[in-house]
Amino acid sequence: MKYCMECGTQLTPRLLEKEGIIPYCPACRQYRFPVYNTAVSMIVHDPAAGKVLLIQQYGKPFWILVAGYINRGETAEHAVTREVREETGLTVQSVQFNRSSFFEPSNTLMLNFTATASVTEPIQITDEVDRFEWFSLQDAYREIKPASLARSFLESWLRTQPDTFIQAMETTDTGGCV
């Protein structure tokens, strides 16, 4: 952030006790903390079937997790249920936080959740989704682009389920390397 979002004055770096160097607006006499986007990504999981839903979007050929931005005034948990409903038509039965990561290219704090749904409910994709498929946990791990944030989230979640994680590692083309 180079300019004040309130008045447009160029910001100057200024020391704020216990915070460090923070952009400061001399006209407003206010510190302007960095602003970033916040989004959610979801491991849409059907535990009864042992499957994870992956999607393809915007003409890109790789599989990703369902994701979307949190709206102003909305909780992350509500964004999870709303985004899954908007993109797939599925009803989320439960939501559990997994972990977060900062995604530098888009200046976005990404919050990852597991959203429990059912493969028996029909999927109704929207114009935001090109394709969808339910994958076994092992196949989902193999299909998500290596070194991607989605892969990192799925791997982290699989680690909380040791037997499943070991099976996923044993059946990947990476030879078990993580």
Buried (B, 14 or more C-beta within 10 A) or exposed (E): EEEBEEEEBEBEEEEEEEEEEBBBBEEBEBEBEEEEEBBBBBBBBBEEEBBBBBBBBEEEEEBBBBBBBBEEEEEBBBBBBBBBBEBBEBEBEEBBEBEBBEBEEEEBBBBBBBBBBBBEEEBEBEEBBEEBBBBBBBBBBBBBEEEBBBBBBBBBBBBEEEEBBEBBBEBBEEEEEB
